[in-house]
């Protein structure tokens, strides 16, 4: 039992920096994706570059959720929200990439990108409030 408690403690000691890293990567890749679409340089072959960080963040989220017990930290919910916003962003980005001219793309992606950025800021805010950063 002590070993389980120690292993769980090790995970939660590194949880904050890992959650922040996932948030930072999702926000940075969303910005990059928006820029690439706006410049007409994002192709279907580039989409895995956008989806892989989401897959990694979701895997981390599932791992953390499994270890959170009955009272998961607020930052975990904030990270879940970020992954949802990012997934929505990627869906919109893929549609915009196929249906709009590059000059229209930036405007079409502004609100979804802002939602990702706000959700990323919320993750960092909650991590700081919890004393994990």
matplotlib code that plots the C-alpha trace (Angstrom):
import matplotlib.pyplot as plt

x = [0.0, 2.8, 4.4, 1.1, 0.9, 4.5, 3.9, 0.8, 2.7, 5.4, 2.8, 1.2, 4.5, 5.2, 1.5, 1.6, 4.5, 3.3, -0.2, 1.2, 3.4, 0.4, -1.5, 1.4, 1.9, -1.8, -2.0, 1.3, 0.2, -3.2, -1.5, 0.8, -2.0, -4.0, -1.0, -0.4, -4.0, -4.0, -0.9, -2.3, 0.4, -1.5, -2.2, -4.0, -0.6, 0.1, -2.9, -1.2, 1.1, -2.1, -3.8, -0.8, -0.5, -4.2, -3.7, -0.9, -2.8, -5.9, -3.7, -2.2, -5.7, -6.9, -3.9, -4.4, -8.1, -7.5, -5.3, -7.3, -9.7, -13.0, -11.8, -9.9, -8.2, -9.8, -6.9, -7.8, -11.2, -9.6, -7.3, -10.3, -12.0, -8.8, -8.7, -12.3, -11.7, -8.6, -10.5, -13.2, -10.5, -8.9, -12.3, -12.9, -9.4, -9.7, -13.0, -11.6, -8.5, -10.6, -13.4, -12.0, -9.4, -6.4, -7.3, -10.7, -9.2, -7.7, -11.1, -12.8, -10.3, -10.2, -12.9, -12.0, -8.3, -9.3, -11.3, -8.2, -6.0, -8.5, -8.7, -4.9, -4.7, -7.3, -5.2, -2.2, -4.3, -5.8, -2.4, -1.0, -4.0, -3.4, 0.3, 1.4, 3.4]
y = [0.0, 2.4, 1.7, 2.6, 5.9, 6.7, 6.1, 8.2, 10.9, 10.9, 11.4, 14.3, 16.0, 16.2, 16.7, 20.5, 21.0, 18.2, 19.7, 23.1, 21.7, 20.0, 23.3, 25.3, 22.9, 22.8, 26.6, 26.9, 24.3, 25.9, 29.3, 27.6, 25.8, 29.0, 30.8, 27.9, 27.9, 31.7, 31.5, 28.6, 26.3, 23.6, 20.4, 17.2, 15.6, 18.2, 17.4, 14.7, 17.5, 19.1, 15.9, 14.2, 16.8, 16.3, 12.6, 13.0, 15.5, 13.2, 10.3, 12.4, 13.5, 9.9, 8.9, 11.8, 11.2, 7.6, 8.7, 11.7, 9.7, 11.3, 14.9, 15.7, 19.0, 21.9, 22.1, 18.6, 19.9, 22.9, 20.6, 18.6, 21.8, 22.8, 19.4, 19.9, 23.4, 22.3, 19.4, 21.8, 24.1, 21.3, 20.4, 24.0, 24.4, 21.4, 22.6, 26.1, 24.7, 22.9, 25.4, 28.9, 31.0, 31.7, 35.4, 34.4, 31.7, 34.0, 35.6, 32.2, 30.8, 33.8, 32.7, 29.1, 30.0, 32.5, 29.7, 27.5, 30.4, 31.2, 27.5, 27.3, 30.3, 28.8, 25.6, 27.7, 29.9, 26.8, 25.2, 28.3, 28.6, 24.9, 25.6, 23.2, 25.8]
z = [0.0, 0.8, -2.6, -4.3, -2.3, -3.2, -6.9, -6.9, -5.1, -7.7, -10.5, -8.7, -8.1, -11.8, -12.8, -12.8, -15.1, -17.4, -17.6, -18.3, -21.1, -22.7, -22.5, -23.9, -26.8, -27.7, -27.8, -29.8, -32.4, -32.7, -33.5, -35.9, -37.7, -38.0, -39.5, -41.9, -43.1, -43.4, -45.6, -47.7, -46.5, -44.6, -46.4, -45.5, -45.0, -42.3, -40.2, -38.0, -36.8, -35.3, -34.1, -32.4, -29.6, -28.9, -28.7, -26.2, -24.1, -24.0, -23.0, -20.2, -19.1, -19.0, -16.9, -14.5, -14.3, -13.3, -10.5, -9.3, -7.0, -5.9, -5.9, -9.1, -9.1, -11.0, -13.3, -14.6, -15.6, -17.2, -19.2, -20.3, -21.5, -23.4, -25.2, -26.2, -27.5, -29.3, -31.0, -32.1, -33.4, -35.5, -36.9, -38.0, -39.2, -41.4, -42.9, -43.4, -45.1, -47.6, -48.2, -47.8, -49.5, -47.3, -46.9, -45.4, -43.2, -40.5, -39.8, -39.8, -37.3, -35.0, -32.5, -32.3, -31.8, -29.1, -27.3, -27.3, -26.0, -23.3, -22.2, -22.2, -20.0, -17.7, -17.3, -16.2, -13.9, -12.1, -11.8, -10.2, -7.9, -6.8, -6.2, -8.9, -10.9]

ax = plt.figure().add_subplot(projection="3d")
ax.plot(x, y, z, "-o")
ax.set_aspect("equal")
plt.show()
